Amino acid sequence: MKLYIKNMVCDRCKWVVKTEIEKLGFKANVIELGEVELEANIDIEQKNQIQVALENFGFELIDDKKSRTIEKIKTLIIDVVQNNNNQINTNLSEYLSNQLTQDYSTLSNLFSEVEDITIEKFFINQKIKKVKELLMYDELTLSEIAYQLNYSSVAYLSNQFKKVTGFTTTHYKLLKNKKAIKMNHL
């Protein structure tokens, strides 16, 4: 039996879901971002037990098709940004259409209607979150970050970063350093 789960965004989420399901005595054959395939079918009471256990960690079971589609779009985008942005050999709209076997305009309209944001803006926001994370680690140059996230140039990344956050990447790094210094003096 397949369960669809909202808010699974990383490998740690998969581990938490697996652990909680196993604590309840169920076995998962496959756990992917946003979905779990259980070894056996479960009844409504068992499903409610899983729901309650997962809610403690910010997850939610999804039953309706629209919500599953939206969550799958989010999961695919987050996976692309976090894990393999340079490895999809097509643009985002084709990638999503192929992965979900649906017309992109249908996906786009549904996403915008339900989430009140376009797929493109959601994608950009996820990329900017990743840029912030990479800037915090301070291990990569801005050029390396731009390449890793498939930006055409450092200037384009910088402009998009400023447009979304209101800060330049340099200013953001300074803010981060000030916070770190402040934390060390507490």
C-alpha positions in Angstrom: 0.0 0.0 0.0 1.3 3.4 -0.9 1.1 6.4 1.4 1.8 10.0 0.3 3.4 12.3 2.8 3.7 16.0 2.8 6.8 17.9 3.9 9.4 15.2 3.2 12.3 17.2 1.8 15.5 15.3 2.6 17.2 12.0 3.4 16.8 12.7 7.1 13.1 13.0 6.5 13.1 9.6 4.9 14.9 8.2 7.9 12.5 9.7 10.4 9.5 8.4 8.5 11.0 4.9 8.2 11.8 4.9 12.0 8.3 6.0 13.0 6.6 3.5 10.7 8.8 0.7 12.0 8.1 1.7 15.7 4.4 1.1 14.9 5.2 -2.4 13.6 4.8 -1.7 9.9 7.4 -2.6 7.2 8.1 -0.2 4.4 9.3 -1.7 1.1 10.3 1.6 -0.5 10.7 5.1 1.0 11.1 8.0 -1.4 10.7 11.7 -0.8 6.9 12.2 -0.5 5.9 8.6 -0.5 6.2 5.3 1.3 5.2 1.9 0.0 4.2 -0.4 2.9 4.6 -4.1 2.6 1.0 -4.8 3.5 -2.3 -3.0 3.3 -3.5 -1.2 6.4 -6.9 -0.2 7.8 -8.1 3.3 8.7 -7.2 2.9 12.3 -3.6 1.9 11.4 -3.4 4.8 9.0 -4.5 7.2 11.7 -1.8 5.8 14.0 0.8 6.5 11.3 -0.7 10.0 10.7 -0.4 10.9 14.4 3.1 9.6 14.7 4.2 11.6 11.6 2.5 14.8 12.7 4.8 15.0 15.6 7.6 15.6 13.1 5.8 18.0 10.9 4.7 15.4 8.3 1.2 14.9 7.0 -0.5 12.1 5.1 -2.1 13.3 1.8 -5.2 11.6 0.3 -6.4 13.8 -2.5 -4.9 13.7 -6.0 -4.3 17.5 -6.3 -2.4 17.6 -3.0 -0.3 14.6 -4.1 0.5 16.2 -7.4 1.5 19.5 -5.7 3.7 17.7 -3.2 5.3 15.6 -5.9 6.2 18.8 -7.8 7.7 20.3 -4.7 9.6 17.1 -3.9 11.0 16.9 -7.5 12.1 20.6 -7.4 13.7 20.2 -4.0 15.5 17.1 -5.1 16.8 18.8 -8.2 18.1 21.8 -6.2 19.6 19.7 -3.4 21.0 16.8 -5.3 21.3 17.0 -9.0 20.7 20.4 -10.5 23.4 20.1 -13.1 22.3 16.6 -14.1 18.9 17.1 -15.5 19.5 17.4 -19.2 16.4 19.4 -19.9 14.6 22.5 -18.7 12.5 22.3 -15.5 9.1 22.3 -17.3 10.1 19.3 -19.5 11.6 17.5 -16.5 8.4 17.9 -14.4 6.2 17.0 -17.3 8.2 13.8 -18.0 8.4 12.8 -14.3 4.7 13.3 -13.6 3.5 12.3 -17.1 1.3 15.4 -17.3 1.2 18.5 -19.5 3.3 21.3 -17.9 0.6 24.0 -18.3 -1.8 21.8 -16.3 0.8 21.3 -13.6 1.7 25.0 -13.6 -1.9 26.1 -13.3 -2.7 23.6 -10.5 0.4 24.6 -8.6 -0.3 28.4 -8.9 -3.9 28.0 -8.0 -3.2 25.9 -4.8 0.1 27.4 -3.7 -0.5 31.0 -4.8 3.0 31.0 -6.3 4.3 29.9 -9.7 6.4 26.8 -10.1 9.3 29.0 -11.4 9.2 31.3 -8.3 9.1 28.2 -6.0 12.1 26.8 -7.9 14.0 30.2 -7.6 13.2 30.3 -3.9 14.6 26.8 -3.4 17.7 27.7 -5.3 18.2 30.9 -3.2 17.7 28.8 0.0 20.5 26.5 -1.3 22.7 29.5 -2.1 22.2 30.8 1.5 23.1 27.4 2.9 26.3 27.2 0.8 27.2 30.8 1.7 26.9 29.8 5.4 29.3 26.9 5.0 31.7 29.2 3.3 33.5 26.4 1.5 32.7 27.3 -2.1 33.3 30.4 -4.1 30.4 32.3 -5.6 31.6 31.0 -9.0 31.4 27.4 -7.7 28.0 28.0 -6.2 26.7 29.4 -9.5 28.1 26.4 -11.4 26.7 23.9 -8.9 23.2 25.5 -9.1 23.3 25.8 -12.9 23.3 29.6 -13.0 24.6 31.0 -16.3 26.8 33.5 -14.5 27.8 34.8 -11.1 26.2 38.1 -12.0 22.9 36.4 -12.7 23.0 34.5 -9.4 23.9 37.7 -7.5 21.1 39.7 -9.2 18.5 36.9 -8.4 19.8 36.6 -4.8 19.4 40.4 -4.2 16.0 40.4 -5.9 14.7 37.6 -3.6 16.5 38.4 -0.3 17.1 42.2 -0.6 20.8 41.6 0.2 23.8 41.2 -1.9 25.7 37.9 -1.4 28.6 39.9 0.1 26.3 41.6 2.6 24.6 38.3 3.4 28.0 36.8 4.2 28.8 39.8 6.5 25.5 39.4 8.3 26.3 35.7 8.8 29.7 36.5 10.1 28.4 39.1 12.6 25.8 36.5 13.9 28.6 34.0 14.3 30.7 36.5 16.2 27.8 37.5 18.4 27.0 33.8 19.2 30.6 33.2 20.2 30.4 36.0 22.8 27.3 34.8 24.5 
